[in-house]
Structure formats: structure tokens, C-alpha cells
Amino acid sequence: MKVVHGDLFDGIIALPSFPVVLVTVDMNIMVAGAFHFYSFKPPSIMVGIKPEKYTYELISKKKEFGINIPTKDQLEKIHICGTLSGRDVEKYRKAGLTPRKGNMIDSYIIEECPVSIECKVVHEVDYEGSHRWFIGEIKEVYIDEDYVRDDSLMFWLGQFRTVGQVIEGAANNDILRK
Ligand SMILES: Cc1cc2nc3c(=O)[nH]c(=O)nc-3n(C[C@H](O)[C@H](O)[C@H](O)COP(=O)(O)O)c2cc1C
């Protein structure tokens, strides 16, 4: 039976896991789990960054970012980008990743990730909170021909997971495009 729970934070703890993405801006990389699409039309996504992060400083300044989807084989690189700060180390070099200059943004995206998305910031949510959300309109997309969603990662409460099984339905892009 479902009962009232004392700790309000547990409402967040109970959520399903979130996708692991690598946020790039300028020549820096950061891991984010606070990530979601924002709108289908225009295609936009949003990412939540804590204000003390170097990435927050860079996105606030450049008003753009890249979203790169890593694979389960890139966990070691994810650990580097998700624990060290670009204030102290050059993460492309440290993680052995290749910066590729964006087409529509001045910042770099990651060559080794099967999906990269270039975004221009259209809105910053300045409501007080642990994470500040940047909404980015998608300006360019790169997808590896061999990309399979099952190779991407989810994260929650210290655990990395793969996406999991299909239990019903066939993938249908048209549903979202209407
Ligand atoms: C799986 C994972 C998810 C993370 N999600 C976020 C997030 O959504 N927002 C955030 O501000 N930091 C998040 N972090 C922490 C940053 O990636 C980390 O503090 C990073 O070193 C910041 O780098 P920077 O100082 O170069 O910006 C996450 C780390 C990991 C490992």
C-alpha cells in the first residue's frame, strides 16, 4: 500500500533513472544526468547545471552548448569528465577524447560519441535551486550510422545502467513529429 512518506527529497529519489550525456562548451566537457527534451517544435532540449561548475560559467558566457551521447564502452572517460573540473584539467586530453569544432556553435563536440547535438541557449531558468536549467534550441545534429540506443547509459543513485528491454510496441518516429 502507498503511504505518505516523511522525506520530501525521497520524491526525487523514487524517480526512474536519467540519461547520461556529456555537455560540451568551449573546450570543456562535463557529465550530466539532469537532462531532458524541452520541445519537439522547435526541437529543443534542456540541461541542469549546478552554478558552481565551470560548465555553468562557460555556458552563461557563450550561450551555447553541445550534448554528446556516450556509450557503455566509454565509462572510464565518463568518470574523468564527471569528477574533474575543467578549471584544473584539460578534459579532452585527460580522457583521450577528440574535440571537433561545431558547425553552428563556436564550441567543440566530441568526435568519439555516436551522437552530438549543437544547441544555442534560448532561455535560462533563474529560479533558485541546486541546478540551473539551460534550454537550448537544436541547431545541428550528428548521428553515427551504427548508433544503437541500447549502447547508451542511464544513471541514478551512483549506478550506471543500460537502457533496458522493450516490453511493448515498435519504435515509431512519426508519433513525435506530428
Ligand atoms: C553520472 C553523473 C551525472 C552528473 N550529473 C550532473 C548534472 O546533471 N548537473 C551537474 O551540475 N553536475 C553533474 N555531475 C557532476 C559534474 O559532471 C562534475 O562535477 C564535473 O566535474 C563538473 O565539471 P566542470 O567543473 O568542468 O564543469 C554529474 C556527474 C556524474 C558522474
The ligand as a Tripos MOL2 file, in Angstrom:
@<TRIPOS>MOLECULE
LIG
   31    33     1     0     0
SMALL
NO_CHARGES

@<TRIPOS>ATOM
      1 C1         26.7060   10.3750  -13.8070 C.3       1 LIG1
      2 C2         26.9410   11.8110  -13.4440 C.ar      1 LIG1
      3 C3         25.9160   12.7140  -13.6110 C.ar      1 LIG1
      4 C4         26.1020   14.0590  -13.2970 C.ar      1 LIG1
      5 N1         25.0860   14.9520  -13.4960 N.ar      1 LIG1
      6 C5         25.2820   16.2580  -13.2590 C.ar      1 LIG1
      7 C6         24.2570   17.1910  -13.5650 C.ar      1 LIG1
      8 O1         23.1950   16.8510  -14.0960 O.2       1 LIG1
      9 N2         24.4840   18.5120  -13.2910 N.ar      1 LIG1
     10 C7         25.6610   18.9440  -12.7190 C.ar      1 LIG1
     11 O2         25.8160   20.1530  -12.4690 O.2       1 LIG1
     12 N3         26.6710   18.0730  -12.4430 N.ar      1 LIG1
     13 C8         26.5050   16.7490  -12.7210 C.ar      1 LIG1
     14 N4         27.5230   15.8580  -12.4820 N.ar      1 LIG1
     15 C9         28.7920   16.3470  -11.9090 C.3       1 LIG1
     16 C10        29.7130   17.0190  -12.9470 C.3       1 LIG1
     17 O3         29.8020   16.2600  -14.1350 O.3       1 LIG1
     18 C11        31.1180   17.1610  -12.3210 C.3       1 LIG1
     19 O4         31.0530   17.8900  -11.1380 O.3       1 LIG1
     20 C12        32.1530   17.7730  -13.2740 C.3       1 LIG1
     21 O5         33.4320   17.5000  -12.7460 O.3       1 LIG1
     22 C13        31.9920   19.2730  -13.4810 C.3       1 LIG1
     23 O6         32.9670   19.7070  -14.3760 O.3       1 LIG1
     24 P1         33.3200   21.2520  -14.6540 P.3       1 LIG1
     25 O7         33.7370   21.8530  -13.3330 O.co2     1 LIG1
     26 O8         34.4460   21.1810  -15.6390 O.co2     1 LIG1
     27 O9         32.0960   21.8920  -15.1910 O.co2     1 LIG1
     28 C14        27.3520   14.5080  -12.7860 C.ar      1 LIG1
     29 C15        28.3960   13.5880  -12.6320 C.ar      1 LIG1
     30 C16        28.1930   12.2490  -12.9610 C.ar      1 LIG1
     31 C17        29.3310   11.2790  -12.8080 C.3       1 LIG1
@<TRIPOS>BOND
     1     1     2 1
     2     2     3 ar
     3     2    30 ar
     4     3     4 ar
     5     4     5 ar
     6     4    28 ar
     7     5     6 ar
     8     6     7 ar
     9     6    13 1
    10     7     8 2
    11     7     9 ar
    12     9    10 ar
    13    10    11 2
    14    10    12 ar
    15    12    13 ar
    16    13    14 ar
    17    14    15 1
    18    14    28 ar
    19    15    16 1
    20    16    17 1
    21    16    18 1
    22    18    19 1
    23    18    20 1
    24    20    21 1
    25    20    22 1
    26    22    23 1
    27    23    24 1
    28    24    25 2
    29    24    26 1
    30    24    27 1
    31    28    29 ar
    32    29    30 ar
    33    30    31 1
@<TRIPOS>SUBSTRUCTURE
     1 LIG1         1 GROUP 0 **** ****
